[in-house]
């Protein structure tokens, strides 16, 4: 069975990609907050506070070694 996702528009918000106003909508999927522009398709995700708290913010990554 498909779960309904409640999508809401963010009044006055400007898309960082296409600069269109009032085209960003926000919704939750699997406890992750998603923002999507209905004009250009730009998307951005942000995990909830529990996931962000579990990350190690005090460490600095200079690069990733790929052999």
C-alpha positions, 0 to 999 in steps of 0.5 A: 500500500502506498503511503500518502506524503503531505507536501506543503509550499514554503511561502516567499521562499526563493529557489537557490538554483532557478531563483523562482519565488513560491515554487519550493515545497517541503515534505517528509519521507522516511523521517528525512525532510525534503525540499523540492522546486516544482519549477526546475526540479532542484532538491535538497534533503536534511536528516532529522536531529537524531541522525545529525547528532550521531554524526561526528561534527568535531572531525575534519575530513581533508580528503578521501583516499582512493587507491 
